[in-house]
């Protein structure tokens, strides 16, 4: 996220991924001043718990031993935040008994999905845009919905069914508008061309696009997607005859607004729109600033022979020049070249994404290859879904800027698209992950105040066709081959192979630490203890005369207190009347902090 103000924590931890609620601490292997540890060594810090996770618990013998094995704690912070982690580390580093203090860095599984066509290499372009690294973050996108404004989808496709958006406010087949949104039985979306809830496909196109947006991932079948489990709502703008109009597009935008759909994928467009038509569509998109539109730049065809959108405007892609919530997408090949069929525009196309030879879902519960900016566009929409999952309040402008700035810069795209880059989904998501909490003043202790971009509250309006839409033959045509006016055949017949078994790398087991034993003590020295009349009585059988005695009281795994009783005639007494304990450890050392005897331990 892009924050305003001064970030006082722009330091060595910038860009690093760690837990904001805990800190790792290693104590020095030998404490030379036991008395200084009589109280909790972390009591000055604002922590909720201190847990010893390696070595002897530092609240007992290891506080007073010569052991050289590491003693490692994890400290849980009372108020988790990046600033508190860094402040705590700085305070710990200033303490004399601390060897190291570090953030508790996040660790992720190095996993990849077991989907058939990912495993057999048919979806290698997903690695090109950083999907493998992004999957390691295990980001749940199930609260994000992408509207596929297209020719319909197959809601029961084996690789889509679990990710299909369901309008839970409707009762299936009762003929009633149960949720009052103006649409009857809009269970999976709405068919604007035929004015009903039948969103089933009229061509392969919409089904293929839907799979790129969010095919169910890691389900041992079919294809994988960047967003993995984002929801897909069908905004069907092509009727049963394969025809669409501008009015269907505008109605579809209004439907998305009413149903809190976050992103709309628009793999269609055309040239020659009149200025009034452009203004009407622009007004509709501009009125929903919290919906992000990912729009195809177009493919070279007889209707739009000029590939440079700077020279011949293609809509609605061209609206990216005026609107923050629109991004225009060109098509690149698997070798990072601009596709020979792709439109481009140094001032009118924002970014490119892989769109050539893309494997995805097709009817019926099958898979095939298609190419075009129609395929590149849902690659970007899928990445936007993950960005919205990571930060639901991110603004459209931030999404657009982040996608462009984090893209992989390619010489083939220099002067062809605004960013000069091809989508890198991993970079885009990583760039908006919260690595810093905004600070408006240079005072570390100040509580930052950040006002997130408000989420627009849907306004329910009548569903009548807008009176401002002119009656005209639609000029929008899909930007992929086949066109939505006919049922195209995929450009490659998919060959379904058995699910590949992923290679699982078993990490090496953690090495067992080598423990250095206590220094040799004088075997003739003995410590005898007894509890009598609520007093601990310690008797020493020593030949030395410079003894120092420490009596440590434990409660559970916590050090409660340490006392240093005076020794008279090789005997010491400690009053137990005001002491809460489970166990007592008695140490006798010389003036150089070397043990004179084995530690005597007494359990209550």
C-alpha positions as semicolon CSV with decimal commas, in nm:
position;residue;x (nm);y (nm);z (nm)
1;X;0,000;0,000;0,000
2;X;0,111;0,353;-0,066
3;X;0,102;0,556;0,254
4;X;0,125;0,929;0,296
5;X;0,340;1,083;0,566
6;X;0,682;1,010;0,708
7;X;0,773;0,651;0,777
8;X;1,007;0,661;1,072
9;X;1,058;0,287;1,044
10;X;1,228;0,300;0,706
11;X;1,512;0,082;0,830
12;X;1,688;-0,249;0,787
13;X;1,355;-0,432;0,822
14;X;1,183;-0,260;0,531
15;X;1,036;-0,509;0,285
16;X;1,093;-0,806;0,518
17;X;0,808;-1,041;0,601
18;X;0,774;-1,111;0,974
19;X;0,511;-1,165;1,241
20;X;0,390;-0,841;1,397
21;X;0,296;-1,006;1,728
22;X;0,618;-1,167;1,846
23;X;0,996;-1,138;1,872
24;X;1,274;-1,399;1,896
25;X;1,536;-1,355;2,168
26;X;1,851;-1,549;2,251
27;X;2,007;-1,503;2,594
28;X;2,380;-1,497;2,642
29;X;2,508;-1,846;2,727
30;X;2,655;-1,739;3,061
31;X;2,500;-1,487;3,294
32;X;2,779;-1,326;3,493
33;X;2,557;-1,127;3,725
34;X;2,289;-1,358;3,859
35;X;2,147;-1,101;4,096
36;X;2,053;-0,878;3,803
37;X;1,825;-1,155;3,682
38;X;1,626;-1,182;4,003
39;X;1,323;-1,035;3,829
40;X;1,177;-1,125;3,492
41;X;1,442;-1,022;3,236
42;X;1,165;-0,897;3,008
43;X;0,957;-0,713;3,267
44;X;1,037;-0,371;3,119
45;X;0,880;-0,471;2,789
46;X;0,516;-0,464;2,692
47;X;0,474;-0,837;2,635
48;X;0,193;-1,078;2,711
49;X;0,399;-1,396;2,735
50;X;0,759;-1,517;2,728
51;X;0,812;-1,879;2,626
52;X;1,143;-2,062;2,623
53;X;1,147;-2,261;2,297
54;X;1,502;-2,398;2,299
55;X;1,750;-2,499;2,568
56;X;1,689;-2,521;2,941
57;X;1,426;-2,277;3,057
58;X;1,611;-1,959;3,143
59;X;1,403;-1,917;3,457
60;X;1,581;-2,207;3,624
61;X;1,925;-2,362;3,606
62;X;2,031;-2,211;3,277
63;X;2,025;-1,865;3,427
64;X;2,308;-1,960;3,655
65;X;2,504;-2,219;3,464
66;X;2,806;-2,233;3,239
67;X;2,609;-2,412;2,969
68;X;2,694;-2,293;2,621
69;X;2,382;-2,420;2,442
70;X;2,157;-2,140;2,318
71;X;1,864;-2,030;2,529
72;X;1,594;-1,897;2,295
73;X;1,267;-1,727;2,382
74;X;0,968;-1,615;2,180
75;X;0,806;-1,304;2,327
76;X;0,442;-1,230;2,247
77;X;0,366;-0,858;2,230
78;X;0,068;-0,702;2,407
79;X;-0,002;-0,472;2,110
80;X;0,103;-0,637;1,784
81;X;0,234;-0,398;1,521
82;X;0,542;-0,350;1,311
83;X;0,652;-0,053;1,522
84;X;0,622;-0,250;1,846
85;X;0,830;-0,534;1,703
86;X;1,109;-0,296;1,608
87;X;1,088;-0,096;1,933
88;X;1,103;-0,417;2,137
89;X;1,403;-0,542;1,942
90;X;1,587;-0,214;2,002
91;X;1,517;-0,231;2,376
92;X;1,628;-0,594;2,392
93;X;1,953;-0,520;2,211
94;X;2,034;-0,265;2,480
95;X;2,003;-0,525;2,759
96;X;2,332;-0,673;2,880
97;X;2,205;-1,031;2,898
98;X;2,068;-1,051;2,544
99;X;2,276;-1,219;2,274
100;X;2,038;-1,162;1,985
101;X;1,695;-1,010;1,925
102;X;1,529;-1,058;1,587
103;X;1,188;-1,041;1,420
104;X;0,998;-1,368;1,410
105;X;1,015;-1,406;1,032
106;X;0,725;-1,569;0,849
107;X;0,790;-1,900;0,677
108;X;0,575;-2,049;0,399
109;X;0,540;-2,390;0,245
110;X;0,717;-2,429;-0,087
111;X;0,411;-2,578;-0,248
112;X;0,272;-2,595;-0,597
113;X;-0,073;-2,711;-0,704
114;X;-0,137;-3,062;-0,826
115;X;-0,367;-2,958;-1,111
116;X;-0,312;-3,174;-1,420
117;X;-0,225;-2,907;-1,675
118;X;-0,004;-2,715;-1,436
119;X;0,190;-3,028;-1,348
120;X;0,243;-3,131;-1,709
121;X;0,374;-2,788;-1,808
122;X;0,075;-2,665;-2,011
123;X;0,045;-2,366;-1,774
124;X;0,411;-2,266;-1,758
125;X;0,314;-1,902;-1,811
126;X;0,182;-1,896;-1,453
127;X;0,539;-1,932;-1,330
128;X;0,634;-1,646;-1,562
129;X;0,409;-1,409;-1,366
130;X;0,521;-1,534;-1,024
131;X;0,224;-1,756;-0,942
132;X;0,435;-2,026;-0,778
133;X;0,583;-1,781;-0,527
134;X;0,244;-1,619;-0,476
135;X;0,079;-1,952;-0,394
136;X;0,332;-1,997;-0,113
137;X;0,158;-1,710;0,067
138;X;-0,158;-1,924;0,082
139;X;-0,386;-1,620;0,044
140;X;-0,757;-1,686;0,085
141;X;-0,948;-1,503;-0,190
142;X;-1,290;-1,650;-0,116
143;X;-1,431;-1,313;-0,004
144;X;-1,345;-1,151;-0,339
145;X;-1,588;-1,177;-0,632
146;X;-1,493;-1,124;-0,996
147;X;-1,770;-1,053;-1,242
148;X;-1,702;-1,222;-1,575
149;X;-1,882;-0,990;-1,819
150;X;-1,891;-1,223;-2,115
151;X;-2,083;-1,492;-2,302
152;X;-2,180;-1,696;-1,996
153;X;-2,009;-1,970;-1,798
154;X;-2,057;-2,336;-1,716
155;X;-2,155;-2,321;-1,350
156;X;-2,123;-2,698;-1,301
157;X;-1,782;-2,730;-1,469
158;X;-1,573;-2,967;-1,258
159;X;-1,298;-2,707;-1,223
160;X;-1,525;-2,406;-1,164
161;X;-1,818;-2,530;-0,956
162;X;-1,658;-2,474;-0,616
163;X;-1,563;-2,116;-0,705
164;X;-1,896;-2,004;-0,854
165;X;-2,051;-1,707;-0,676
166;X;-2,391;-1,788;-0,530
167;X;-2,651;-1,524;-0,445
168;X;-2,757;-1,662;-0,109
169;X;-3,038;-1,407;-0,089
170;X;-3,232;-1,590;-0,358
171;X;-3,435;-1,911;-0,336
172;X;-3,380;-2,125;-0,642
173;X;-3,671;-2,149;-0,882
174;X;-3,944;-1,984;-0,673
175;X;-3,998;-1,705;-0,924
176;X;-3,961;-1,436;-0,657
177;X;-3,705;-1,160;-0,618
178;X;-3,620;-1,271;-0,266
179;X;-3,335;-1,027;-0,203
180;X;-3,512;-0,731;-0,362
181;X;-3,227;-0,644;-0,598
182;X;-3,458;-0,627;-0,900
183;X;-3,366;-0,967;-1,045
184;X;-3,566;-1,288;-1,005
185;X;-3,368;-1,607;-0,935
186;X;-3,030;-1,451;-1,011
187;X;-2,855;-1,738;-0,839
188;X;-2,519;-1,725;-1,021
189;X;-2,549;-1,385;-1,187
190;X;-2,776;-1,247;-1,461
191;X;-2,833;-1,289;-1,832
192;X;-2,886;-0,934;-1,959
193;X;-2,933;-1,036;-2,320
194;X;-3,231;-1,260;-2,240
195;X;-3,340;-1,093;-1,912
196;X;-3,329;-1,406;-1,697
197;X;-3,109;-1,595;-1,454
198;X;-2,979;-1,843;-1,712
199;X;-2,610;-1,758;-1,726
200;X;-2,504;-2,072;-1,913
201;X;-2,258;-2,029;-2,198
202;X;-2,336;-1,948;-2,560
203;X;-1,970;-1,995;-2,660
204;X;-1,644;-2,127;-2,520
205;X;-1,520;-1,774;-2,463
206;X;-1,672;-1,693;-2,124
207;X;-1,601;-2,040;-1,984
208;X;-1,236;-2,010;-2,085
209;X;-1,206;-1,663;-1,932
210;X;-1,367;-1,781;-1,606
211;X;-1,109;-2,057;-1,564
212;X;-0,821;-1,813;-1,605
213;X;-0,976;-1,586;-1,343
214;X;-1,035;-1,854;-1,082
215;X;-1,024;-2,222;-1,169
216;X;-1,031;-2,431;-0,853
217;X;-0,666;-2,488;-0,771
218;X;-0,489;-2,783;-0,609
219;X;-0,782;-3,019;-0,670
220;X;-0,587;-3,280;-0,869
221;X;-0,764;-3,197;-1,193
222;X;-0,772;-2,948;-1,475
223;X;-0,598;-2,613;-1,448
224;X;-0,471;-2,379;-1,178
225;X;-0,534;-2,007;-1,137
226;X;-0,350;-1,724;-0,965
227;X;-0,644;-1,636;-0,735
228;X;-0,719;-2,006;-0,662
229;X;-1,052;-1,962;-0,481
230;X;-1,190;-1,621;-0,571
231;X;-1,561;-1,628;-0,656
232;X;-1,684;-1,595;-1,015
233;X;-2,015;-1,421;-1,091
234;X;-2,152;-1,441;-1,443
235;X;-2,251;-1,105;-1,592
236;X;-2,375;-1,243;-1,921
237;X;-2,399;-0,968;-2,184
238;X;-2,434;-1,190;-2,490
239;X;-2,779;-1,336;-2,549
240;X;-2,867;-1,679;-2,686
241;X;-2,797;-1,549;-3,038
242;X;-2,450;-1,428;-2,941
243;X;-2,553;-1,061;-2,967
244;X;-2,474;-0,782;-2,720
245;X;-2,540;-0,410;-2,682
246;X;-2,405;-0,118;-2,486
247;X;-2,716;-0,121;-2,271
248;X;-2,636;-0,475;-2,154
249;X;-2,290;-0,356;-2,048
250;X;-2,432;-0,067;-1,848
251;X;-2,696;-0,289;-1,685
252;X;-2,420;-0,535;-1,597
253;X;-2,220;-0,263;-1,423
254;X;-2,527;-0,167;-1,223
255;X;-2,580;-0,532;-1,126
256;X;-2,222;-0,557;-1,001
257;X;-2,275;-0,245;-0,792
258;X;-2,589;-0,386;-0,630
259;X;-2,425;-0,719;-0,547
260;X;-2,089;-0,601;-0,411
261;X;-1,889;-0,750;-0,698
262;X;-1,533;-0,623;-0,658
263;X;-1,379;-0,667;-1,002
264;X;-1,518;-0,692;-1,356
265;X;-1,329;-0,870;-1,632
266;X;-1,411;-0,723;-1,975
267;X;-1,262;-0,937;-2,252
268;X;-1,445;-0,750;-2,528
269;X;-1,446;-0,418;-2,707
270;X;-1,450;-0,244;-3,040
271;X;-1,366;0,069;-3,237
272;X;-1,595;0,332;-3,380
273;X;-1,803;0,412;-3,075
274;X;-1,975;0,748;-3,099
275;X;-1,881;1,019;-2,851
276;X;-2,220;0,998;-2,679
277;X;-2,193;0,621;-2,638
278;X;-1,843;0,659;-2,494
279;X;-1,968;0,921;-2,248
280;X;-2,254;0,701;-2,132
281;X;-2,034;0,398;-2,063
282;X;-1,769;0,618;-1,906
283;X;-2,030;0,769;-1,671
284;X;-2,142;0,423;-1,561
285;X;-1,786;0,309;-1,483
286;X;-1,694;0,638;-1,318
287;X;-1,998;0,605;-1,088
288;X;-1,858;0,284;-0,930
289;X;-1,503;0,382;-0,825
290;X;-1,471;0,080;-0,594
291;X;-1,519;-0,167;-0,879
292;X;-1,199;-0,233;-1,072
293;X;-1,236;-0,295;-1,447
294;X;-0,976;-0,505;-1,630
295;X;-1,030;-0,455;-2,004
296;X;-0,879;-0,614;-2,314
297;X;-0,685;-0,383;-2,545
298;X;-0,806;-0,569;-2,853
299;X;-0,687;-0,804;-3,126
300;X;-0,602;-0,715;-3,483
301;X;-0,907;-0,791;-3,698
302;X;-1,082;-0,655;-4,003
303;X;-1,298;-0,430;-3,785
304;X;-0,993;-0,275;-3,616
305;X;-0,701;-0,310;-3,859
306;X;-0,486;-0,056;-3,674
307;X;-0,311;-0,226;-3,378
308;X;-0,202;0,103;-3,218
309;X;-0,483;0,219;-2,989
310;X;-0,319;0,561;-2,973
311;X;-0,412;0,597;-3,338
312;X;-0,749;0,419;-3,343
313;X;-0,933;0,419;-3,011
314;X;-1,072;0,087;-2,889
315;X;-1,344;0,099;-2,624
316;X;-1,398;0,045;-2,337
317;X;-1,021;-0,014;-2,310
318;X;-0,952;0,349;-2,406
319;X;-1,122;0,470;-2,085
320;X;-0,805;0,387;-1,894
321;X;-0,675;0,728;-2,004
322;X;-0,945;0,901;-1,797
323;X;-1,042;0,661;-1,517
324;X;-0,838;0,525;-1,226
325;X;-1,054;0,212;-1,197
326;X;-0,980;0,091;-1,551
327;X;-0,668;-0,090;-1,667
328;X;-0,607;-0,188;-2,030
329;X;-0,424;-0,513;-2,110
330;X;-0,217;-0,626;-2,411
331;X;-0,116;-0,985;-2,494
332;X;0,234;-1,135;-2,465
333;X;0,364;-1,474;-2,561
334;X;0,533;-1,735;-2,342
335;X;0,870;-1,595;-2,462
336;X;0,780;-1,245;-2,339
337;X;0,725;-1,096;-2,681
338;X;0,428;-0,880;-2,772
339;X;0,185;-1,102;-2,960
340;X;0,166;-1,024;-3,329
341;X;-0,215;-1,007;-3,298
342;X;-0,225;-0,782;-2,992
343;X;-0,320;-0,418;-2,988
344;X;-0,093;-0,183;-2,795
345;X;-0,069;0,185;-2,711
346;X;0,210;0,387;-2,552
347;X;-0,050;0,617;-2,392
348;X;-0,366;0,405;-2,400
349;X;-0,266;0,050;-2,294
350;X;-0,130;0,007;-1,942
351;X;0,024;-0,336;-1,913
352;X;0,064;-0,670;-2,087
353;X;0,004;-1,024;-1,962
354;X;0,043;-1,373;-2,108
355;X;-0,247;-1,440;-2,345
356;X;-0,111;-1,671;-2,614
357;X;-0,177;-2,045;-2,603
358;X;-0,347;-2,027;-2,263
359;X;-0,486;-2,349;-2,121
360;X;-0,816;-2,312;-1,937
361;X;-1,165;-2,447;-1,890
362;X;-1,406;-2,503;-2,182
363;X;-1,744;-2,674;-2,209
364;X;-1,832;-2,929;-2,103
365;X;-1,607;-2,990;-1,804
366;X;-1,316;-3,000;-2,045
367;X;-1,004;-2,796;-2,118
368;X;-0,846;-2,630;-2,419
369;X;-0,625;-2,355;-2,552
370;X;-0,729;-2,006;-2,666
371;X;-0,531;-1,693;-2,744
372;X;-0,586;-1,319;-2,744
373;X;-0,605;-1,016;-2,519
374;X;-0,924;-1,183;-2,393
375;X;-0,698;-1,438;-2,223
376;X;-0,439;-1,184;-2,103
377;X;-0,709;-0,975;-1,934
378;X;-0,829;-1,240;-1,683
379;X;-0,465;-1,306;-1,590
380;X;-0,459;-0,949;-1,457
381;X;-0,809;-0,977;-1,306
382;X;-0,696;-1,286;-1,113
383;X;-0,396;-1,095;-0,973
384;X;-0,625;-0,805;-0,875
385;X;-0,845;-1,053;-0,686
386;X;-0,546;-1,154;-0,472
387;X;-0,458;-0,789;-0,415
388;X;-0,812;-0,720;-0,298
389;X;-0,795;-1,024;-0,068
390;X;-0,473;-0,895;0,091
391;X;-0,608;-0,542;0,129
392;X;-0,986;-0,503;0,086
393;X;-0,959;-0,124;0,127
394;X;-0,699;-0,065;-0,140
395;X;-0,811;0,202;-0,384
396;X;-0,849;0,147;-0,757
397;X;-0,575;0,399;-0,823
398;X;-0,336;0,210;-0,596
399;X;-0,419;-0,118;-0,769
400;X;-0,350;0,029;-1,111
401;X;-0,028;0,202;-1,009
402;X;0,100;-0,106;-0,826
403;X;0,030;-0,341;-1,116
404;X;0,222;-0,112;-1,351
405;X;0,514;-0,028;-1,123
406;X;0,567;-0,391;-1,015
407;X;0,552;-0,534;-1,368
408;X;0,854;-0,697;-1,529
409;X;1,000;-0,444;-1,771
410;X;1,055;-0,592;-2,118
411;X;1,230;-0,442;-2,417
412;X;0,950;-0,580;-2,636
413;X;0,702;-0,359;-2,450
414;X;0,904;-0,039;-2,438
415;X;0,701;0,226;-2,617
416;X;0,416;-0,019;-2,660
417;X;0,241;-0,002;-2,322
418;X;0,244;0,267;-2,055
419;X;0,424;0,059;-1,791
420;X;0,665;-0,098;-2,038
421;X;0,603;-0,419;-1,848
422;X;0,436;-0,758;-1,830
423;X;0,228;-0,855;-1,527
424;X;0,415;-0,997;-1,228
425;X;0,137;-1,105;-0,993
426;X;0,377;-1,192;-0,711
427;X;0,547;-0,853;-0,720
428;X;0,212;-0,673;-0,725
429;X;0,074;-0,857;-0,423
430;X;0,401;-0,836;-0,229
431;X;0,412;-0,461;-0,291
432;X;0,082;-0,403;-0,109
433;X;0,136;-0,646;0,177
434;X;0,148;-0,447;0,502
435;X;0,519;-0,409;0,574
436;X;0,473;-0,079;0,751
437;X;0,207;0,091;0,954
438;X;0,154;0,450;0,843
439;X;0,299;0,717;1,068
440;X;0,199;1,078;1,023
441;X;0,460;1,223;1,257
442;X;0,826;1,135;1,313
443;X;0,750;1,019;1,668
444;X;0,767;0,639;1,694
445;X;0,520;0,631;1,981
446;X;0,254;0,823;1,797
447;X;-0,056;0,626;1,706
448;X;-0,098;0,647;1,329
449;X;-0,430;0,753;1,192
450;X;-0,513;0,626;0,849
451;X;-0,847;0,672;0,685
452;X;-0,907;0,379;0,449
453;X;-1,087;0,429;0,123
454;X;-1,452;0,378;0,212
455;X;-1,635;0,091;0,051
456;X;-1,930;0,223;-0,142
457;X;-2,271;0,116;-0,008
458;X;-2,473;-0,032;-0,293
459;X;-2,775;0,175;-0,388
460;X;-3,068;-0,027;-0,514
461;X;-3,228;0,124;-0,821
462;X;-3,493;-0,001;-1,061
463;X;-3,362;-0,236;-1,325
464;X;-3,531;-0,065;-1,617
465;X;-3,313;-0,011;-1,921
466;X;-3,153;0,334;-1,890
467;X;-3,339;0,584;-2,101
468;X;-3,016;0,755;-2,198
469;X;-2,888;0,455;-2,393
470;X;-2,939;0,508;-2,765
471;X;-3,091;0,232;-2,967
472;X;-2,815;0,124;-3,195
473;X;-2,650;-0,178;-3,335
474;X;-2,380;-0,274;-3,082
475;X;-2,029;-0,184;-3,181
476;X;-1,857;-0,391;-2,911
477;X;-1,710;-0,714;-3,036
478;X;-1,508;-0,966;-2,836
479;X;-1,136;-0,925;-2,873
480;X;-1,060;-1,295;-2,904
481;X;-1,100;-1,542;-3,178
482;X;-1,362;-1,694;-3,195
483;X;-1,603;-1,401;-3,186
484;X;-1,898;-1,426;-2,948
485;X;-2,144;-1,431;-3,238
486;X;-2,055;-1,792;-3,305
487;X;-1,952;-2,092;-3,105
488;X;-1,578;-2,119;-3,163
489;X;-1,370;-2,428;-3,142
490;X;-1,064;-2,411;-2,919
491;X;-0,740;-2,360;-3,104
492;X;-0,605;-2,679;-2,959
493;X;-0,777;-3,000;-2,861
494;X;-0,695;-3,063;-2,498
495;X;-0,539;-3,391;-2,407
496;X;-0,634;-3,488;-2,056
497;X;-0,362;-3,674;-1,878
498;X;-0,363;-3,836;-1,536
499;X;-0,296;-3,601;-1,252
500;X;0,073;-3,567;-1,200
501;X;0,197;-3,652;-0,856
502;X;0,380;-3,350;-0,718
503;X;0,730;-3,396;-0,594
504;X;0,740;-3,341;-0,222
505;X;1,067;-3,234;-0,072
506;X;1,106;-3,345;0,285
507;X;1,309;-3,095;0,482
508;X;1,610;-3,214;0,673
509;X;1,530;-3,272;1,038
510;X;1,648;-3,014;1,283
511;X;1,983;-3,115;1,423
512;X;1,987;-3,216;1,786
513;X;2,174;-2,948;1,978
514;X;2,500;-3,039;2,143
515;X;2,485;-2,953;2,510
516;X;2,805;-2,859;2,687
517;X;2,793;-3,009;3,037
518;X;2,832;-2,812;3,357
519;X;3,190;-2,751;3,467
520;X;3,331;-3,011;3,701
521;X;3,243;-2,938;4,063
522;X;3,425;-3,041;4,376
523;X;3,272;-3,379;4,454
524;X;3,331;-3,347;4,827
525;X;3,109;-3,040;4,851
526;X;2,756;-3,123;4,960
527;X;2,437;-2,920;4,994
528;X;2,173;-3,046;5,236
529;X;1,827;-2,886;5,248
530;X;1,517;-2,923;5,459
531;X;1,197;-2,725;5,509
532;X;1,108;-2,677;5,872
533;X;0,863;-2,433;6,033
534;X;0,800;-2,270;5,694
535;X;1,169;-2,206;5,652
536;X;1,421;-2,343;5,409
537;X;1,734;-2,450;5,594
538;X;2,044;-2,507;5,385
539;X;2,354;-2,677;5,531
540;X;2,684;-2,683;5,349
541;X;2,965;-2,932;5,383
542;X;3,235;-2,726;5,211
543;X;3,608;-2,675;5,249
544;X;3,597;-2,330;5,082
545;X;3,514;-2,004;5,255
546;X;3,413;-1,766;4,975
547;X;3,074;-1,914;4,896
548;X;2,791;-1,719;4,740
549;X;2,446;-1,878;4,771
550;X;2,150;-1,817;4,539
551;X;1,809;-1,960;4,612
552;X;1,573;-1,947;4,313
553;X;1,197;-1,999;4,342
554;X;1,010;-2,142;4,043
555;X;0,638;-2,140;3,967
556;X;0,560;-2,354;3,666
557;X;0,829;-2,261;3,416
558;X;0,862;-1,906;3,549
559;X;1,130;-1,769;3,770
560;X;0,948;-1,592;4,052
561;X;1,239;-1,453;4,251
562;X;1,597;-1,510;4,369
563;X;1,731;-1,445;4,717
564;X;2,089;-1,442;4,842
565;X;2,083;-1,545;5,208
566;X;2,373;-1,485;5,443
567;X;2,574;-1,789;5,536
568;X;2,668;-1,838;5,906
569;X;2,867;-2,139;6,007
570;X;2,796;-2,299;5,670
571;X;2,422;-2,268;5,725
572;X;2,160;-2,037;5,572
573;X;1,789;-1,990;5,634
574;X;1,521;-1,851;5,401
575;X;1,173;-1,756;5,520
576;X;0,908;-1,916;5,295
577;X;0,598;-1,759;5,448
578;X;0,545;-1,499;5,173
579;X;0,677;-1,701;4,880
580;X;0,470;-1,875;4,614
581;X;0,658;-2,157;4,445
582;X;0,643;-2,506;4,294
583;X;1,012;-2,574;4,325
584;X;1,335;-2,437;4,473
585;X;1,684;-2,446;4,325
586;X;1,987;-2,382;4,550
587;X;2,315;-2,274;4,390
588;X;2,649;-2,226;4,562
589;X;2,916;-2,053;4,358
590;X;3,247;-1,890;4,428
591;X;3,317;-1,524;4,377
592;X;3,400;-1,589;4,008
593;X;3,058;-1,740;3,947
594;X;3,191;-2,096;3,924
595;X;2,985;-2,372;4,088
596;X;3,112;-2,530;4,410
597;X;2,851;-2,804;4,404
598;X;2,575;-2,960;4,200
599;X;2,253;-2,764;4,208
600;X;2,018;-2,885;4,478
601;X;1,657;-2,897;4,359
602;X;1,356;-2,924;4,589
603;X;1,001;-2,977;4,463
604;X;0,707;-2,865;4,671
